[in-house]
Amino acid sequence: MIDDGLIKGSTVKTKDSNLYLIQGLSTAGHQYLKNLENPTFLNKLKNVLKEEGIPLTPTSITRAIAKLLFY
């Protein structure tokens, strides 16, 4: 979600894995959550993703919403 611009933060690579430093939600993150509260919007989004053959994963749903809101 950091990469999608929904969360303000950064990633620090460590010897064993990654450490995520989260500062909070971005404006896009707040809009994303607001749109998820609307069941009609979420159902329409899922139908479009299914029709396009895109898997219903959290990442694909997040990217689709970001594209709808900001492109």
PyMOL Python script that loads the backbone (N, CA, C, O; Angstrom):
from pymol import cmd

cmd.read_pdbstr("""\
ATOM      1  N   MET A   1       0.814  -1.184   0.000  1.00  0.00           N
ATOM      2  CA  MET A   1       0.000   0.000   0.000  1.00  0.00           C
ATOM      3  C   MET A   1       0.866   1.260   0.000  1.00  0.00           C
ATOM      4  O   MET A   1       0.422   2.323  -0.435  1.00  0.00           O
ATOM      5  N   ILE A   2       2.089   1.140   0.484  1.00  0.00           N
ATOM      6  CA  ILE A   2       3.011   2.265   0.393  1.00  0.00           C
ATOM      7  C   ILE A   2       3.315   2.547  -1.075  1.00  0.00           C
ATOM      8  O   ILE A   2       3.318   3.699  -1.508  1.00  0.00           O
ATOM      9  N   ASP A   3       3.570   1.485  -1.833  1.00  0.00           N
ATOM     10  CA  ASP A   3       3.873   1.638  -3.257  1.00  0.00           C
ATOM     11  C   ASP A   3       2.696   2.235  -4.030  1.00  0.00           C
ATOM     12  O   ASP A   3       2.897   2.955  -5.009  1.00  0.00           O
ATOM     13  N   ASP A   4       1.482   1.942  -3.598  1.00  0.00           N
ATOM     14  CA  ASP A   4       0.290   2.457  -4.273  1.00  0.00           C
ATOM     15  C   ASP A   4      -0.078   3.866  -3.827  1.00  0.00           C
ATOM     16  O   ASP A   4      -1.011   4.464  -4.363  1.00  0.00           O
ATOM     17  N   GLY A   5       0.647   4.397  -2.853  1.00  0.00           N
ATOM     18  CA  GLY A   5       0.408   5.757  -2.399  1.00  0.00           C
ATOM     19  C   GLY A   5      -0.743   5.898  -1.419  1.00  0.00           C
ATOM     20  O   GLY A   5      -1.219   7.008  -1.182  1.00  0.00           O
ATOM     21  N   LEU A   6      -1.195   4.795  -0.847  1.00  0.00           N
ATOM     22  CA  LEU A   6      -2.309   4.850   0.095  1.00  0.00           C
ATOM     23  C   LEU A   6      -1.842   5.056   1.530  1.00  0.00           C
ATOM     24  O   LEU A   6      -2.605   5.515   2.380  1.00  0.00           O
ATOM     25  N   ILE A   7      -0.596   4.716   1.789  1.00  0.00           N
ATOM     26  CA  ILE A   7      -0.019   4.885   3.122  1.00  0.00           C
ATOM     27  C   ILE A   7       1.262   5.696   2.975  1.00  0.00           C
ATOM     28  O   ILE A   7       2.066   5.441   2.079  1.00  0.00           O
ATOM     29  N   LYS A   8       1.448   6.675   3.862  1.00  0.00           N
ATOM     30  CA  LYS A   8       2.703   7.426   3.899  1.00  0.00           C
ATOM     31  C   LYS A   8       3.689   6.628   4.743  1.00  0.00           C
ATOM     32  O   LYS A   8       3.421   6.314   5.903  1.00  0.00           O
ATOM     33  N   GLY A   9       4.815   6.309   4.154  1.00  0.00           N
ATOM     34  CA  GLY A   9       5.808   5.548   4.885  1.00  0.00           C
ATOM     35  C   GLY A   9       6.968   5.185   3.993  1.00  0.00           C
ATOM     36  O   GLY A   9       7.068   5.631   2.850  1.00  0.00           O
ATOM     37  N   SER A  10       7.841   4.367   4.541  1.00  0.00           N
ATOM     38  CA  SER A  10       9.011   3.938   3.788  1.00  0.00           C
ATOM     39  C   SER A  10       9.387   2.520   4.198  1.00  0.00           C
ATOM     40  O   SER A  10       8.925   1.994   5.211  1.00  0.00           O
ATOM     41  N   THR A  11      10.243   1.923   3.373  1.00  0.00           N
ATOM     42  CA  THR A  11      10.715   0.579   3.629  1.00  0.00           C
ATOM     43  C   THR A  11      12.215   0.627   3.869  1.00  0.00           C
ATOM     44  O   THR A  11      12.956   1.236   3.098  1.00  0.00           O
ATOM     45  N   VAL A  12      12.655  -0.014   4.934  1.00  0.00           N
ATOM     46  CA  VAL A  12      14.080  -0.098   5.246  1.00  0.00           C
ATOM     47  C   VAL A  12      14.474  -1.562   5.156  1.00  0.00           C
ATOM     48  O   VAL A  12      13.913  -2.411   5.848  1.00  0.00           O
ATOM     49  N   LYS A  13      15.441  -1.849   4.298  1.00  0.00           N
ATOM     50  CA  LYS A  13      15.911  -3.226   4.162  1.00  0.00           C
ATOM     51  C   LYS A  13      16.848  -3.557   5.301  1.00  0.00           C
ATOM     52  O   LYS A  13      17.780  -2.805   5.588  1.00  0.00           O
ATOM     53  N   THR A  14      16.601  -4.683   5.950  1.00  0.00           N
ATOM     54  CA  THR A  14      17.468  -5.154   7.026  1.00  0.00           C
ATOM     55  C   THR A  14      18.135  -6.446   6.577  1.00  0.00           C
ATOM     56  O   THR A  14      17.882  -6.943   5.479  1.00  0.00           O
ATOM     57  N   LYS A  15      18.975  -6.973   7.424  1.00  0.00           N
ATOM     58  CA  LYS A  15      19.686  -8.201   7.091  1.00  0.00           C
ATOM     59  C   LYS A  15      18.716  -9.372   6.888  1.00  0.00           C
ATOM     60  O   LYS A  15      18.923 -10.198   5.999  1.00  0.00           O
ATOM     61  N   ASP A  16      17.676  -9.445   7.693  1.00  0.00           N
ATOM     62  CA  ASP A  16      16.765 -10.584   7.648  1.00  0.00           C
ATOM     63  C   ASP A  16      15.537 -10.361   6.767  1.00  0.00           C
ATOM     64  O   ASP A  16      15.049 -11.301   6.139  1.00  0.00           O
ATOM     65  N   SER A  17      15.040  -9.137   6.716  1.00  0.00           N
ATOM     66  CA  SER A  17      13.816  -8.863   5.949  1.00  0.00           C
ATOM     67  C   SER A  17      13.675  -7.356   5.762  1.00  0.00           C
ATOM     68  O   SER A  17      14.670  -6.630   5.772  1.00  0.00           O
ATOM     69  N   ASN A  18      12.464  -6.894   5.595  1.00  0.00           N
ATOM     70  CA  ASN A  18      12.201  -5.464   5.454  1.00  0.00           C
ATOM     71  C   ASN A  18      11.502  -4.934   6.699  1.00  0.00           C
ATOM     72  O   ASN A  18      10.730  -5.642   7.346  1.00  0.00           O
ATOM     73  N   LEU A  19      11.784  -3.685   7.019  1.00  0.00           N
ATOM     74  CA  LEU A  19      11.128  -2.993   8.115  1.00  0.00           C
ATOM     75  C   LEU A  19      10.308  -1.870   7.503  1.00  0.00           C
ATOM     76  O   LEU A  19      10.837  -1.056   6.746  1.00  0.00           O
ATOM     77  N   TYR A  20       9.028  -1.820   7.823  1.00  0.00           N
ATOM     78  CA  TYR A  20       8.141  -0.819   7.259  1.00  0.00           C
ATOM     79  C   TYR A  20       7.889   0.274   8.290  1.00  0.00           C
ATOM     80  O   TYR A  20       7.388   0.003   9.381  1.00  0.00           O
ATOM     81  N   LEU A  21       8.236   1.504   7.942  1.00  0.00           N
ATOM     82  CA  LEU A  21       8.013   2.656   8.803  1.00  0.00           C
ATOM     83  C   LEU A  21       6.780   3.377   8.280  1.00  0.00           C
ATOM     84  O   LEU A  21       6.825   4.007   7.223  1.00  0.00           O
ATOM     85  N   ILE A  22       5.686   3.287   9.016  1.00  0.00           N
ATOM     86  CA  ILE A  22       4.414   3.848   8.575  1.00  0.00           C
ATOM     87  C   ILE A  22       4.136   5.137   9.340  1.00  0.00           C
ATOM     88  O   ILE A  22       4.151   5.169  10.570  1.00  0.00           O
ATOM     89  N   GLN A  23       3.879   6.205   8.569  1.00  0.00           N
ATOM     90  CA  GLN A  23       3.589   7.505   9.163  1.00  0.00           C
ATOM     91  C   GLN A  23       2.091   7.751   9.271  1.00  0.00           C
ATOM     92  O   GLN A  23       1.652   8.520  10.126  1.00  0.00           O
ATOM     93  N   GLY A  24       1.306   7.111   8.421  1.00  0.00           N
ATOM     94  CA  GLY A  24      -0.147   7.276   8.457  1.00  0.00           C
ATOM     95  C   GLY A  24      -0.749   7.140   7.078  1.00  0.00           C
ATOM     96  O   GLY A  24      -0.057   6.863   6.099  1.00  0.00           O
ATOM     97  N   LEU A  25      -2.055   7.340   7.022  1.00  0.00           N
ATOM     98  CA  LEU A  25      -2.757   7.267   5.748  1.00  0.00           C
ATOM     99  C   LEU A  25      -2.527   8.533   4.939  1.00  0.00           C
ATOM    100  O   LEU A  25      -2.433   9.633   5.484  1.00  0.00           O
ATOM    101  N   SER A  26      -2.441   8.356   3.636  1.00  0.00           N
ATOM    102  CA  SER A  26      -2.371   9.508   2.749  1.00  0.00           C
ATOM    103  C   SER A  26      -3.800   9.942   2.420  1.00  0.00           C
ATOM    104  O   SER A  26      -4.762   9.287   2.820  1.00  0.00           O
ATOM    105  N   THR A  27      -3.927  11.029   1.706  1.00  0.00           N
ATOM    106  CA  THR A  27      -5.253  11.471   1.263  1.00  0.00           C
ATOM    107  C   THR A  27      -5.891  10.392   0.407  1.00  0.00           C
ATOM    108  O   THR A  27      -7.086  10.121   0.526  1.00  0.00           O
ATOM    109  N   ALA A  28      -5.103   9.785  -0.447  1.00  0.00           N
ATOM    110  CA  ALA A  28      -5.608   8.691  -1.287  1.00  0.00           C
ATOM    111  C   ALA A  28      -6.074   7.516  -0.426  1.00  0.00           C
ATOM    112  O   ALA A  28      -7.072   6.871  -0.749  1.00  0.00           O
ATOM    113  N   GLY A  29      -5.368   7.239   0.656  1.00  0.00           N
ATOM    114  CA  GLY A  29      -5.759   6.168   1.564  1.00  0.00           C
ATOM    115  C   GLY A  29      -7.096   6.443   2.231  1.00  0.00           C
ATOM    116  O   GLY A  29      -7.912   5.536   2.394  1.00  0.00           O
ATOM    117  N   HIS A  30      -7.319   7.685   2.615  1.00  0.00           N
ATOM    118  CA  HIS A  30      -8.602   8.050   3.218  1.00  0.00           C
ATOM    119  C   HIS A  30      -9.737   7.903   2.201  1.00  0.00           C
ATOM    120  O   HIS A  30     -10.814   7.410   2.539  1.00  0.00           O
ATOM    121  N   GLN A  31      -9.496   8.330   0.955  1.00  0.00           N
ATOM    122  CA  GLN A  31     -10.522   8.190  -0.081  1.00  0.00           C
ATOM    123  C   GLN A  31     -10.789   6.725  -0.384  1.00  0.00           C
ATOM    124  O   GLN A  31     -11.933   6.332  -0.615  1.00  0.00           O
ATOM    125  N   TYR A  32      -9.737   5.919  -0.383  1.00  0.00           N
ATOM    126  CA  TYR A  32      -9.867   4.482  -0.606  1.00  0.00           C
ATOM    127  C   TYR A  32     -10.781   3.859   0.445  1.00  0.00           C
ATOM    128  O   TYR A  32     -11.699   3.114   0.103  1.00  0.00           O
ATOM    129  N   LEU A  33     -10.540   4.156   1.711  1.00  0.00           N
ATOM    130  CA  LEU A  33     -11.365   3.603   2.790  1.00  0.00           C
ATOM    131  C   LEU A  33     -12.800   4.107   2.709  1.00  0.00           C
ATOM    132  O   LEU A  33     -13.741   3.356   2.968  1.00  0.00           O
ATOM    133  N   LYS A  34     -12.967   5.374   2.351  1.00  0.00           N
ATOM    134  CA  LYS A  34     -14.314   5.929   2.214  1.00  0.00           C
ATOM    135  C   LYS A  34     -15.085   5.207   1.116  1.00  0.00           C
ATOM    136  O   LYS A  34     -16.267   4.904   1.285  1.00  0.00           O
ATOM    137  N   ASN A  35     -14.429   4.928  -0.007  1.00  0.00           N
ATOM    138  CA  ASN A  35     -15.089   4.217  -1.096  1.00  0.00           C
ATOM    139  C   ASN A  35     -15.416   2.769  -0.729  1.00  0.00           C
ATOM    140  O   ASN A  35     -16.413   2.219  -1.197  1.00  0.00           O
ATOM    141  N   LEU A  36     -14.585   2.159   0.099  1.00  0.00           N
ATOM    142  CA  LEU A  36     -14.859   0.778   0.515  1.00  0.00           C
ATOM    143  C   LEU A  36     -16.092   0.674   1.405  1.00  0.00           C
ATOM    144  O   LEU A  36     -16.712  -0.387   1.487  1.00  0.00           O
ATOM    145  N   GLU A  37     -16.452   1.772   2.074  1.00  0.00           N
ATOM    146  CA  GLU A  37     -17.654   1.766   2.916  1.00  0.00           C
ATOM    147  C   GLU A  37     -18.923   1.693   2.074  1.00  0.00           C
ATOM    148  O   GLU A  37     -19.970   1.277   2.571  1.00  0.00           O
ATOM    149  N   ASN A  38     -18.843   2.089   0.814  1.00  0.00           N
ATOM    150  CA  ASN A  38     -19.991   2.083  -0.079  1.00  0.00           C
ATOM    151  C   ASN A  38     -20.094   0.698  -0.723  1.00  0.00           C
ATOM    152  O   ASN A  38     -19.290   0.379  -1.599  1.00  0.00           O
ATOM    153  N   PRO A  39     -21.058  -0.132  -0.314  1.00  0.00           N
ATOM    154  CA  PRO A  39     -21.148  -1.493  -0.849  1.00  0.00           C
ATOM    155  C   PRO A  39     -21.422  -1.519  -2.356  1.00  0.00           C
ATOM    156  O   PRO A  39     -20.979  -2.440  -3.042  1.00  0.00           O
ATOM    157  N   THR A  40     -22.132  -0.539  -2.872  1.00  0.00           N
ATOM    158  CA  THR A  40     -22.410  -0.499  -4.303  1.00  0.00           C
ATOM    159  C   THR A  40     -21.118  -0.328  -5.094  1.00  0.00           C
ATOM    160  O   THR A  40     -20.902  -1.012  -6.094  1.00  0.00           O
ATOM    161  N   PHE A  41     -20.258   0.588  -4.644  1.00  0.00           N
ATOM    162  CA  PHE A  41     -18.982   0.828  -5.312  1.00  0.00           C
ATOM    163  C   PHE A  41     -18.127  -0.431  -5.299  1.00  0.00           C
ATOM    164  O   PHE A  41     -17.562  -0.806  -6.326  1.00  0.00           O
ATOM    165  N   LEU A  42     -18.028  -1.085  -4.150  1.00  0.00           N
ATOM    166  CA  LEU A  42     -17.197  -2.274  -4.021  1.00  0.00           C
ATOM    167  C   LEU A  42     -17.719  -3.403  -4.900  1.00  0.00           C
ATOM    168  O   LEU A  42     -16.930  -4.093  -5.545  1.00  0.00           O
ATOM    169  N   ASN A  43     -19.029  -3.605  -4.937  1.00  0.00           N
ATOM    170  CA  ASN A  43     -19.596  -4.662  -5.774  1.00  0.00           C
ATOM    171  C   ASN A  43     -19.363  -4.388  -7.256  1.00  0.00           C
ATOM    172  O   ASN A  43     -19.041  -5.304  -8.011  1.00  0.00           O
ATOM    173  N   LYS A  44     -19.525  -3.131  -7.679  1.00  0.00           N
ATOM    174  CA  LYS A  44     -19.265  -2.775  -9.075  1.00  0.00           C
ATOM    175  C   LYS A  44     -17.801  -3.021  -9.420  1.00  0.00           C
ATOM    176  O   LYS A  44     -17.486  -3.551 -10.486  1.00  0.00           O
ATOM    177  N   LEU A  45     -16.917  -2.636  -8.518  1.00  0.00           N
ATOM    178  CA  LEU A  45     -15.493  -2.831  -8.744  1.00  0.00           C
ATOM    179  C   LEU A  45     -15.163  -4.320  -8.890  1.00  0.00           C
ATOM    180  O   LEU A  45     -14.432  -4.705  -9.802  1.00  0.00           O
ATOM    181  N   LYS A  46     -15.692  -5.145  -8.007  1.00  0.00           N
ATOM    182  CA  LYS A  46     -15.439  -6.586  -8.080  1.00  0.00           C
ATOM    183  C   LYS A  46     -15.953  -7.167  -9.391  1.00  0.00           C
ATOM    184  O   LYS A  46     -15.294  -8.013  -9.995  1.00  0.00           O
ATOM    185  N   ASN A  47     -17.130  -6.718  -9.839  1.00  0.00           N
ATOM    186  CA  ASN A  47     -17.684  -7.218 -11.094  1.00  0.00           C
ATOM    187  C   ASN A  47     -16.806  -6.844 -12.277  1.00  0.00           C
ATOM    188  O   ASN A  47     -16.584  -7.663 -13.170  1.00  0.00           O
ATOM    189  N   VAL A  48     -16.305  -5.612 -12.290  1.00  0.00           N
ATOM    190  CA  VAL A  48     -15.433  -5.179 -13.382  1.00  0.00           C
ATOM    191  C   VAL A  48     -14.147  -5.991 -13.384  1.00  0.00           C
ATOM    192  O   VAL A  48     -13.690  -6.423 -14.443  1.00  0.00           O
ATOM    193  N   LEU A  49     -13.555  -6.205 -12.208  1.00  0.00           N
ATOM    194  CA  LEU A  49     -12.318  -6.986 -12.133  1.00  0.00           C
ATOM    195  C   LEU A  49     -12.547  -8.422 -12.605  1.00  0.00           C
ATOM    196  O   LEU A  49     -11.698  -8.982 -13.299  1.00  0.00           O
ATOM    197  N   LYS A  50     -13.676  -9.024 -12.240  1.00  0.00           N
ATOM    198  CA  LYS A  50     -13.990 -10.383 -12.683  1.00  0.00           C
ATOM    199  C   LYS A  50     -14.159 -10.428 -14.195  1.00  0.00           C
ATOM    200  O   LYS A  50     -13.658 -11.342 -14.849  1.00  0.00           O
ATOM    201  N   GLU A  51     -14.868  -9.438 -14.760  1.00  0.00           N
ATOM    202  CA  GLU A  51     -15.088  -9.393 -16.204  1.00  0.00           C
ATOM    203  C   GLU A  51     -13.775  -9.248 -16.967  1.00  0.00           C
ATOM    204  O   GLU A  51     -13.627  -9.792 -18.062  1.00  0.00           O
ATOM    205  N   GLU A  52     -12.831  -8.519 -16.394  1.00  0.00           N
ATOM    206  CA  GLU A  52     -11.536  -8.303 -17.035  1.00  0.00           C
ATOM    207  C   GLU A  52     -10.559  -9.451 -16.776  1.00  0.00           C
ATOM    208  O   GLU A  52      -9.455  -9.459 -17.321  1.00  0.00           O
ATOM    209  N   GLY A  53     -10.958 -10.412 -15.953  1.00  0.00           N
ATOM    210  CA  GLY A  53     -10.098 -11.552 -15.657  1.00  0.00           C
ATOM    211  C   GLY A  53      -8.991 -11.246 -14.669  1.00  0.00           C
ATOM    212  O   GLY A  53      -7.992 -11.964 -14.606  1.00  0.00           O
ATOM    213  N   ILE A  54      -9.162 -10.182 -13.895  1.00  0.00           N
ATOM    214  CA  ILE A  54      -8.158  -9.799 -12.901  1.00  0.00           C
ATOM    215  C   ILE A  54      -8.517 -10.485 -11.577  1.00  0.00           C
ATOM    216  O   ILE A  54      -9.664 -10.406 -11.140  1.00  0.00           O
ATOM    217  N   PRO A  55      -7.553 -11.155 -10.934  1.00  0.00           N
ATOM    218  CA  PRO A  55      -7.862 -11.855  -9.678  1.00  0.00           C
ATOM    219  C   PRO A  55      -8.285 -10.873  -8.583  1.00  0.00           C
ATOM    220  O   PRO A  55      -7.812  -9.737  -8.539  1.00  0.00           O
ATOM    221  N   LEU A  56      -9.166 -11.316  -7.713  1.00  0.00           N
ATOM    222  CA  LEU A  56      -9.668 -10.469  -6.627  1.00  0.00           C
ATOM    223  C   LEU A  56      -8.763 -10.572  -5.403  1.00  0.00           C
ATOM    224  O   LEU A  56      -9.128 -11.152  -4.380  1.00  0.00           O
ATOM    225  N   THR A  57      -7.592 -10.002  -5.536  1.00  0.00           N
ATOM    226  CA  THR A  57      -6.658  -9.960  -4.424  1.00  0.00           C
ATOM    227  C   THR A  57      -6.665  -8.548  -3.842  1.00  0.00           C
ATOM    228  O   THR A  57      -7.053  -7.607  -4.533  1.00  0.00           O
ATOM    229  N   PRO A  58      -6.251  -8.382  -2.602  1.00  0.00           N
ATOM    230  CA  PRO A  58      -6.203  -7.033  -2.032  1.00  0.00           C
ATOM    231  C   PRO A  58      -5.367  -6.066  -2.883  1.00  0.00           C
ATOM    232  O   PRO A  58      -5.717  -4.894  -3.020  1.00  0.00           O
ATOM    233  N   THR A  59      -4.279  -6.558  -3.443  1.00  0.00           N
ATOM    234  CA  THR A  59      -3.424  -5.700  -4.261  1.00  0.00           C
ATOM    235  C   THR A  59      -4.137  -5.252  -5.526  1.00  0.00           C
ATOM    236  O   THR A  59      -4.088  -4.074  -5.879  1.00  0.00           O
ATOM    237  N   SER A  60      -4.803  -6.180  -6.216  1.00  0.00           N
ATOM    238  CA  SER A  60      -5.478  -5.809  -7.463  1.00  0.00           C
ATOM    239  C   SER A  60      -6.647  -4.869  -7.205  1.00  0.00           C
ATOM    240  O   SER A  60      -6.896  -3.959  -7.996  1.00  0.00           O
ATOM    241  N   ILE A  61      -7.365  -5.078  -6.110  1.00  0.00           N
ATOM    242  CA  ILE A  61      -8.481  -4.188  -5.765  1.00  0.00           C
ATOM    243  C   ILE A  61      -7.951  -2.804  -5.410  1.00  0.00           C
ATOM    244  O   ILE A  61      -8.524  -1.794  -5.818  1.00  0.00           O
ATOM    245  N   THR A  62      -6.863  -2.756  -4.656  1.00  0.00           N
ATOM    246  CA  THR A  62      -6.260  -1.474  -4.280  1.00  0.00           C
ATOM    247  C   THR A  62      -5.809  -0.701  -5.510  1.00  0.00           C
ATOM    248  O   THR A  62      -6.077   0.495  -5.628  1.00  0.00           O
ATOM    249  N   ARG A  63      -5.131  -1.372  -6.419  1.00  0.00           N
ATOM    250  CA  ARG A  63      -4.644  -0.698  -7.633  1.00  0.00           C
ATOM    251  C   ARG A  63      -5.794  -0.227  -8.508  1.00  0.00           C
ATOM    252  O   ARG A  63      -5.731   0.860  -9.082  1.00  0.00           O
ATOM    253  N   ALA A  64      -6.844  -1.033  -8.615  1.00  0.00           N
ATOM    254  CA  ALA A  64      -8.001  -0.638  -9.429  1.00  0.00           C
ATOM    255  C   ALA A  64      -8.663   0.606  -8.844  1.00  0.00           C
ATOM    256  O   ALA A  64      -9.026   1.520  -9.585  1.00  0.00           O
ATOM    257  N   ILE A  65      -8.822   0.650  -7.530  1.00  0.00           N
ATOM    258  CA  ILE A  65      -9.442   1.825  -6.891  1.00  0.00           C
ATOM    259  C   ILE A  65      -8.549   3.056  -7.080  1.00  0.00           C
ATOM    260  O   ILE A  65      -9.042   4.148  -7.360  1.00  0.00           O
ATOM    261  N   ALA A  66      -7.252   2.873  -6.927  1.00  0.00           N
ATOM    262  CA  ALA A  66      -6.336   4.000  -7.116  1.00  0.00           C
ATOM    263  C   ALA A  66      -6.422   4.534  -8.537  1.00  0.00           C
ATOM    264  O   ALA A  66      -6.408   5.746  -8.750  1.00  0.00           O
ATOM    265  N   LYS A  67      -6.510   3.637  -9.505  1.00  0.00           N
ATOM    266  CA  LYS A  67      -6.639   4.078 -10.899  1.00  0.00           C
ATOM    267  C   LYS A  67      -7.947   4.808 -11.128  1.00  0.00           C
ATOM    268  O   LYS A  67      -7.985   5.816 -11.833  1.00  0.00           O
ATOM    269  N   LEU A  68      -9.015   4.305 -10.537  1.00  0.00           N
ATOM    270  CA  LEU A  68     -10.305   4.958 -10.721  1.00  0.00           C
ATOM    271  C   LEU A  68     -10.336   6.364 -10.095  1.00  0.00           C
ATOM    272  O   LEU A  68     -10.964   7.280 -10.628  1.00  0.00           O
ATOM    273  N   LEU A  69      -9.658   6.509  -8.975  1.00  0.00           N
ATOM    274  CA  LEU A  69      -9.697   7.781  -8.266  1.00  0.00           C
ATOM    275  C   LEU A  69      -8.725   8.822  -8.816  1.00  0.00           C
ATOM    276  O   LEU A  69      -9.013  10.017  -8.766  1.00  0.00           O
ATOM    277  N   PHE A  70      -7.584   8.389  -9.337  1.00  0.00           N
ATOM    278  CA  PHE A  70      -6.525   9.348  -9.607  1.00  0.00           C
ATOM    279  C   PHE A  70      -6.033   9.401 -11.036  1.00  0.00           C
ATOM    280  O   PHE A  70      -5.107  10.157 -11.329  1.00  0.00           O
ATOM    281  N   TYR A  71      -6.615   8.628 -11.939  1.00  0.00           N
ATOM    282  CA  TYR A  71      -6.139   8.680 -13.342  1.00  0.00           C
ATOM    283  C   TYR A  71      -7.244   9.139 -14.256  1.00  0.00           C
ATOM    284  O   TYR A  71      -7.041   9.246 -15.465  1.00  0.00           O
TER     285      TYR A  71
END
""", "prot")
cmd.dss("prot")
cmd.show_as("cartoon", "prot")
cmd.util.cbc("prot")
cmd.orient("prot")
